[in-house]
Amino acid sequence: MVEEPRSNLLETLVDRMGAGDPESRRRAQLFSALISRDRAEAREKRVRRKRRQRVKQKILQIQREHRALAERNEALAAALGACPNCWGEIAGCRTCRGRGTPGSMPLDEAAFTAFVTPVLKTLGLVQTEDSSSQPGKE
């Protein structure tokens, strides 16, 4: 670090000042205390700066995750025909006034196909194209 040689020079100067009369020693001690305080403040500034950077990064990460979850929530609500804001659970909702439960709004067919159809196929409630074209199946 650039500050180190300068600090050592200051320490040497303070040591030499302290070797003289009592008044010079007192000034040297005061000067030494100021140097120590300045170093501590500089160290604390670095720590705070690093902490601030970590907090900013965490906030950005949380914002990205929130956006992704909000988009997924809206897509799922559209697939199920539900209010994307409250799913019909908030009476004062500006979008649905608490009546936006699943099935209460028009479905988004593409979202339904993406989210719901795979579940229905897994449960055997929807035939796949492969199963309907197999011999013996109609």
C-alpha positions in Angstrom: 0.0 0.0 0.0 1.3 3.5 -0.8 0.5 4.8 2.7 2.9 2.4 4.5 6.3 4.1 3.7 4.9 7.5 4.5 3.5 6.1 7.8 6.9 4.6 8.7 8.5 8.0 8.0 6.0 9.7 10.2 6.6 7.1 13.0 10.4 7.7 12.7 9.9 11.5 12.9 7.6 11.1 16.0 10.2 8.8 17.6 12.9 11.4 17.1 10.6 14.2 18.4 10.0 12.2 21.5 13.7 11.8 22.3 14.0 15.5 23.3 12.6 17.5 26.2 9.3 16.7 27.9 7.3 19.2 25.8 8.6 17.5 22.6 7.7 14.1 24.0 4.2 15.3 24.8 3.8 16.7 21.2 5.2 13.4 19.8 2.7 11.4 21.8 -0.1 13.6 20.6 1.1 13.4 17.0 1.4 9.6 17.4 -2.2 9.4 18.8 -3.4 11.4 15.8 -1.6 9.1 13.4 -3.2 6.0 15.1 -6.6 7.6 15.0 -6.3 8.4 11.3 -5.2 4.9 10.6 -8.1 3.5 12.5 -10.5 5.8 10.7 -9.1 4.8 7.3 -9.4 1.1 8.2 -13.0 1.6 9.4 -13.8 3.5 6.1 -12.5 0.5 4.1 -14.5 -1.9 6.2 -17.7 0.2 5.8 -17.1 0.5 2.0 -16.7 -3.2 1.6 -19.8 -3.8 3.8 -21.8 -1.3 1.7 -20.7 -3.1 -1.5 -21.8 -6.5 -0.1 -25.1 -5.0 0.9 -25.6 -3.5 -2.5 -24.8 -6.8 -4.2 -27.2 -8.6 -1.9 -30.0 -6.1 -2.7 -29.4 -6.5 -6.4 -29.6 -10.3 -6.0 -32.8 -10.1 -4.0 -34.3 -7.7 -6.6 -33.4 -10.1 -9.5 -34.9 -13.0 -7.6 -38.0 -11.0 -6.7 -38.5 -10.0 -10.4 -38.2 -13.6 -11.5 -40.7 -14.8 -8.8 -43.1 -12.0 -9.7 -43.0 -12.9 -13.4 -43.5 -16.6 -12.5 -46.4 -15.7 -10.2 -48.1 -13.7 -13.0 -47.6 -16.4 -15.5 -49.0 -19.1 -13.2 -52.0 -16.8 -12.3 -52.6 -16.3 -16.0 -52.5 -20.1 -16.6 -55.0 -20.7 -13.9 -57.2 -17.7 -14.6 -56.4 -16.0 -11.2 -55.7 -12.4 -10.2 -51.9 -12.0 -10.5 -51.9 -9.5 -7.6 -53.8 -11.4 -4.8 -55.2 -14.6 -6.2 -58.6 -13.6 -4.8 -57.4 -13.3 -1.3 -57.5 -9.5 -0.7 -61.0 -7.9 -0.7 -59.5 -4.5 -1.4 -57.5 -5.6 -4.4 -57.7 -3.0 -7.2 -57.6 -5.7 -9.9 -60.3 -8.1 -8.7 -61.8 -6.8 -5.4 -61.0 -10.2 -3.9 -62.9 -12.2 -6.5 -59.8 -13.3 -8.6 -59.6 -16.9 -7.4 -58.3 -19.5 -9.9 -60.8 -20.0 -12.7 -62.5 -16.6 -12.2 -60.7 -14.9 -15.1 -59.9 -16.0 -18.7 -57.1 -18.5 -18.9 -53.9 -17.8 -20.9 -53.8 -20.9 -23.1 -50.0 -20.8 -23.7 -49.4 -20.5 -19.9 -51.9 -23.2 -19.2 -50.2 -25.5 -21.6 -46.8 -24.7 -20.1 -47.7 -25.1 -16.5 -50.8 -27.2 -16.1 -50.8 -29.7 -19.0 -47.6 -31.4 -17.9 -49.1 -32.0 -14.4 -52.3 -33.4 -15.9 -50.3 -35.7 -18.2 -48.3 -36.9 -15.1 -51.5 -37.7 -13.3 -52.9 -39.5 -16.4 -55.7 -37.0 -16.7 -54.8 -36.0 -20.3 -53.7 -38.4 -23.0 -50.5 -37.6 -24.7 -50.3 -37.7 -28.5 -48.1 -40.8 -28.3 -50.6 -42.8 -26.2 -53.5 -42.0 -28.5 -51.7 -43.2 -31.6 -50.6 -46.6 -30.1 -52.4 -49.7 -31.3 -55.4 -50.7 -29.2 -55.9 -47.1 -27.9 -58.5 -44.8 -29.3 
